[in-house]
């Protein structure tokens, strides 16, 4: 009693096609595909930017942490 037969599915599909039309459904599918492509491109861009700070940290570790900056040298009171 709770399951839908093949005739129910045919009626539902026919109503959807009548309401939205063939052109709107294909446009919707195209928009979904563009969204997926944009999402994948964004994920690749995020991975590239995540890799860059690691190389920058390696450069920061080479600097001596106790060396004051030039602006700090003249501002200290004696």
Secondary structure, 3 states (H helix, E strand, C coil): CCCCCHHHHHHHHHHHHHHHHHHHHHHHHHHHHHHHHHHHHHHHHHHHHHHHHHHHHHHHHHCCCCCCCHHHHHHCCC
